[in-house]
Amino acid sequence: MILCITHSQDFYNIDLFFQYLSKKNIPFFRLNSDRINHLQKISLNESFFELTDEDGRVVNSRNIKGVWHRKSWKVSVPEELDEEYEKIFLNEYGSLRYNLFSLLEDVPWINPYEQEKKVDANKLYQLKTARKNHLLIPKTIFSNDEKKIVEFFHEHCRGRAVAKLHGALAKSMDAENFLSTTIIEEDNLEYISDIAYCPMIFQPYIDKEYELRIAYIDGEFFTGKINSSGSADWRISREHLFWTPYELPAEIKNNITAMMREMGLFFGAIDMIKGKDGNYYFLEVNPQGEWGMLQKELGFPIAEKIADNLIKRI
């Protein structure tokens, strides 16, 4: 059996994955990360766990041979719970969920849980590892110090910078509830005076030909080019956007593969920019990133390749 860890609002990507497993007669179990709470019956010991979900389906960890960690969401809190108990509810169910995941550490994962947490929680580690593996990265500062940010702006940004949160407020591929990357120019530098309350990442604005979203699966590449050149983030662009297939240079593929293997990741959704200067700039890798639009619009068999990689390693 393959366990797929996702969330209750997930669809399309996961449906494709399950359809493929069904065709190959491989059993699977869907575990919604946000519903690992009072709605499910869960028992663990030092060796295994058993879980009965809200629909009465039962899974025993001794039957699980591989895990696809598609996406984790925050545990849902019951409306009837008193506010004073909310913190302990989240702490204890968070601990239970972590222990549950840890009992599966000896079976193949996409991606290994601890490696994924390390990469996803540390954008500067991503940039350092990318540079170590010969990928070009933008100059970067992660700071809450207004003076240092202004100095960085004047030294590296030539009148234009981008500012973004270390973590997105929403991880969907549309713009709803999404805090976009913000363009900073000389005349609005004064508005960063409240940066002490919310440290952000700052980088020079890159004049770009286009943006690339790359679905990487253990040395295989499925790359889409989007015709967004005038905005800081294509997800909130007002341009008429469309995806086209794109072939990365062999050198860039080799460097990305080396980076991903050093990070210990089998899968990642990678964002890059092709600059007007002809260079490829690595921005970030999201170990749980979205790729459904690439499969839907370009016909890439990404769900199938993820499943095949996990099956092969089992």
N, C-alpha and C positions, 0 to 999 in steps of 0.2 A: 504493500500500500504506500502511496505517496500522500504526504500531508501538505496541504497548501494553506499557509498562514496569510490571511488577507483581512478585509474588513466588510462590514455588512452592506456598504453602498457600492462595492466593487462589481463591475460587470464588463462585458466585452472581452478584455484581455484574459480574464480568468475563465470565461465561458469557452474561448478558443482552446485554452489549455486543457480543460476537462473534456471537450469534444475529442481532442486528439488522443488523450489517454483512453477514453471509451472505445475508440476505434481499435486501439491496441490491446483491449481487454485488460487494462491495468487499473486496479481499484484505487480510489482516491477518497480523501476526506477534506472537506472545507472547514477550516477553523477561523472564525471571524475574531480578530484580535480585540476589537472593541466590545465584544460580547463575552469575553472571559471574565464573567462577573456572576452576580446572584442568579442569573437566568440559566446557568449551566451547573450540572453536578460534577465536581472535580475532586479526585482523590489522588494523592501522590505519596510514594514512599521513596526510599533511596535508590530504587531500581527501575521503577516504571510508574506510569500514571494511567488512569482510566477517566474518560470524560464522556458525559452524556449531554448533548446540546439541547437547545430549547425545542427542537423538533423530534427528540427522542432517539437520535442517531448516536451510536456508541463507538468510541475509538479507544483502543488499548495501544499504548506506545510500543509494546513488544511486537506489534504487527507493522509498524512504520519502518520502511526501508529507505526513505529519502524525504527531504523537505524542500519545498520551494517557498522561501520567505518573500512573498510577493509584496506585502506592505503591512505595516503595523500602525494602528490608530490608538489613541488614548482610550482607556477603558471607560465605558459609559456608566454614568452614575444614575441610580433610580431617582425619579422625581420625588418620591415620598420620603427619601432619606433626609433626616435633619442636617442642616448645614454644618453643625458642629462635628458630625461624624464623617463628613465628606473626605477630609484629609486622610483619616485612618482607613477608610474604605479604599481609596485610590492607592495608598501605600501598600496595604496588605494584598490587594488583588494584583498590583504591580509586581510584588514579590512572588506571589504564586505563579504568575505568568512567566517570570524570569526563570524560576525553578523548573517549571514545566518544559520550557525551551531547553534548559540545560540538560535535562534527562535524555535529549536526543542528540547530544553533541558528537556521538560516535557514528552516526549515519551521515551520508553525503547531504550537504546543503547547497542551495543557491540562494544567497551566499552564506558562507560560514558566519554564524551570528555575531561572534565577538569581533571578527574582522570588519564586518559590515558596520557595526556600531562605531568602531574606531574611525573608519573612513567618513561616515556620514556626519559625525559630530565634529570634524576637524578639517575645515576648508584649507587651512594653512598647511596641514600635513599633505593634503592633496596637491597643493601647488608645489611644495617642496619635492614630493615624489615625482611629479610630472617633470620638473626642471632637472632632477637627477637623471631622468631617463630621456633627456634631450628634447623635451617639448618646450616650446616657447610659451612663457606665461607673462601676463601684465605685471608691472610694478604694483605692489599691494601694501596697504596698511590697514590693520584692524584696530580701531582706536576709539576711545572716548575723550581724547584730549584735543580740544578745539585748536590750540596753538600748533600742535604737531600735524594736524590734518591740513591746516592752512599752509604750513611749510611744505608739506607733501604736494599739495595742489600746485603751488608756484614752481616747485622744482621739477615735477614729473608730468604734469597734466596739460600743459600748453593751452590753458583756458577752458578746459572741459574735462570733467571727471564723472564717474558713475559711483553711486553709493547704494549699497544693498545690505540687507540683514544677513547674518550668518545662516539663519534658518528661515525658510519661507513660512508665512502664516498659513498658507494652504498649499497642498501638493497636487492640485488638479491641473489639467492642461488647458483649462479655459481661464478667463480673467476674473471670474466671479470669486469674490473674497480673496483675491490675490494681491499681496503687497508687491508692487512692481519695483524693478530697479529704477532709481531716480537719477536723472542727469543734473549735475552740479556745474554751474558756470560762475564766472567772477562776480556777477551782480547779485547772486543769491547765496554767496558764501556766508553772509551774515546770519542766515537762517539755521546754521548748524550750531548755534550757541547752546542748544539744549542737548547736545550730543552726549553729555555726561549721563543722561537718563536712558540712553539707548545706544551703546557702541555699535558701530557699523563698519563694514568693509568698504574701502575706497580704492579705486583703480582709475588710471587714465582712460578716457573714452577712446575707443579704437574706431577709426574710420573703416567701415567694413564694406566688403562687396556683398556678403551674405552670411547667414548663420547656419550651422550644421548641428543636427541632433543625430548621435551615433548610438545605436543599440549594439553593444559589444557582448558576444557570447563566447568566451573561452577561445579567443583567437579568430573568431568570425566577426565580420562587420556588416551591419545593415545601416546605411547612412542616408539621411534625407537632408536635402538643401531647401531652405525656405527663403523666399525672396523678400527678406526684411532687411533693409539697409538704413532706414531713417529713424529707427526707434532703439531705445536701450534694451528692450525686451520684447521679442516677437509675440509673446502671449497677450500683451495688451496693445499691440500695434493696431492702428486704424487702416493700414494698408490692406488691399485685397491680397491675401496670402495664399500660397499654394506650395505643395511639396513636390520635389522632383528627386529621382534617385541620384546618388552622387558616389563617385569612386575616389576614395582617399589615395594619396600617393603612398607607395609601398613603405617609404621611410617613416611616414607618420603612423601607419598601421603597426610597424615594428616597434616604434617607440611607445605607442599606446599599450600594445601587448606586454611589453616589458614592465610598464608602470602598473598595469592591472595585476600582473603576476606578483610583483613586489607587494602590492596592497593585499593580496590573497583573495581577490574577487574573481568569480567566474562570470558575473554579469554586471553591467553598469550602463546607465544612460548618460552619455558624455556630451557636453556642450562645448563647441568650438566656434571660432570666428575665422573666416578668411578675410584678412585685412586688404585694404586697397594697396598696401605696400607689398602684397604677394605672400605674406607670411600667414601661417596657421597658428592661432593662439588658443591654447587650452584654457578653459574657464573653470569647469568643475565636472565631477562625476557623481551621479546620484545612484547609489546601489539599489534603490527601489524606484528608480525613475520611470516615467511614462514612455511608452512606445506604441500604444495602440493606433495612433494616427498614422504611423509608418506602415503598419501591417494593413490597415484599412485602406489607405489612399495609394500605397505603392505596391501592395501585394507581397511584402516581405514575410516569410514564414517564421516570425520571431517566436511565437508561442510554441510552435512545433520544435524549434531548435533548442529552446530552454528545456522542454520535456526530454528531448533526445539526449541532451548533455547530462541530465540528472539520471536517466535510465542507464546510460553507458557507465556512469560512475557507480551505480548500484551493482 
